[in-house]
Amino acid sequence: MNKKTNNPFSKRASSYDSQSFVQEDVNNRLLNRLNLIKHTKKDILEIGSGTGCLSEKLKQTYPNINLTSMDLSHEMSLIHKSKNSDAKCITAKAEYPPFKNELFDTILSSLTLHWCEIDDSIFKKYHSLLKPEGLFLFSVAGPDTFKNLENVQK
């Protein structure tokens, strides 16, 4: 078994969409925020694209974009490709994006960065991938994100 299959996201790829109601809500909120910001939305990178739920909404909202979807899990990317054979999916760690500088107008990440090994270099890397006037928009889980579920579990 290879390393790609051993990560927990790969093991849950086939059931991810049916259990990702929180992710869907956060994706919708992120997309709404993106719609409010006036900037070029031609070349977009989604970091942590999973099975492509946000990517597909982006393509519906902005049909002429050049979208690259990047995820750690190859299995998640395969599911994304099964939904949209034209999707440009890259398997890579969020901490090590394999792209040239100033390639994207927009970088989006929905509930991914809190899974990463974060230091200030990751934001420098993302900044270097953005074209001048580019936008990096992301969401992360905070300490109170699942607080309402505590009462359900007790």
N, C-alpha and C positions, 0 to 999 in steps of 0.2 A: 504494500500500500504506500502511495507517495505522500509527501507532506501536505499537498493541497487537500487531499481527502481527509487528513487527520484534523484539520481545524474545525471547530464547532459549527461554524457557519456552513461549511460544506456538508456536514452530516445532516443539517436541518434544511438544506436547500429545497428539497421537494415539498416540504410542508410550510415553508416560510410565509408564503403569500396568505395562506388561510389563517395565520396566527399573528399577522403584523398590523393589527388595527391601530396601535399607537403610532407606528411608523407611518401609516397612511395619513393620520391626522397631522402629524408633524410635517410630512411632505406637502400637504395642502397649505399649511400655514407658511412654509418656506416659499412655495410657489406664489402665494398671494403677496408676500413681501417683495419677491422679485418683480412682480408685475407693477408694483408701486415705484420702483427705482428706474429712473430714466438713464439708460446707458446702452451701449451696443450689446446685442445678444446674438452674435453671429457664431462665434466659436466658443463652445461651452464644454467644460469638463465637469463630470459628476464623480466625486470621490466617494467610494463606498456605495456603489450603485445597486449592489445585491441582485435581485431578480428583475430589476429594471422598472419598478413601479413609478418612481419619480421621473426617470428618463422618458418613459412613454408619455407621461403627462406633459413634460417639456416639449416633446415633439408634436403633440396635439396643439399645444398653446402657441408654439413658435415653429411652424412646419418647415421653415427654410434654414433652420440652424444646422451647424456642423457640430454634432454632439459626440463626445467621447465618454464612454462609461467605464469606470475603473473600479475593480473590486478585488479584494484579497482571495476570494473563493472562486476558483475556476468553475465549480459546479453551479454556483449562483449565476455566473456569466452564461453558462450553457442554457439555463432556464430562461434567462433574458433573451438569448438568441433564438430560443424556440418560440418565444412570443413575437419576436421581430427579427427576421433573418438579416435585415439590413443594419441592425445595431452594430456599432463599432465598440466592441468590448475588449478591454485590456485587463489581464490579471496581473496585479501588482499590489504591494503594500502601500498604504496611504502615506507612510513615512518616506517612501522612496519613489516618487512619481517619475516614470521614465520618459520625460518629455523635454523638448528644447525650451529655452527661455522665450518669453513674450509670445506664446502660442495661443493663449486663450483670452477672450474678453471677459468671461465669467467662469468662476469656479464655485461649484455648489457641493455641499456635503450635509447630509441629513442623518443625524444620530450615528455618526461614525467616529469622530475624533476622540471621544471619550474611551474608545477601545484601543487607541494608539499610544505608543511611547512618545509622549509630548515633551518637547523642549522648544526653545525659541527658534531653533534651526528649521523646524517644520514650517513655520509661518514665513520664514525667509525663502524657503524653497517655493512655497505657493506664490508668494509675491513675485518671485523671479519668473514664474510661468505666465503671469498676467501681462497683457499688453498695457501700454500707458492708458490710464483712466479705467483700468479693469476693476472688476468687483469680485470679492471673495465673500460669499454668504454661506453661513453654516449654522447648524443647530447641534447642541449637545445635551445630554441628560445631566441635570443638576441634582443636588442632594435631595430635593423634595419632589423630583419627577414622579416617583411611584408611591408617594406618601399615602395617597388615598387607598392603595391596595393593601396597606398594612392591616387595616381593620378587617378586610375580607379574609386575610390569612389567619387571623386569630380566632 
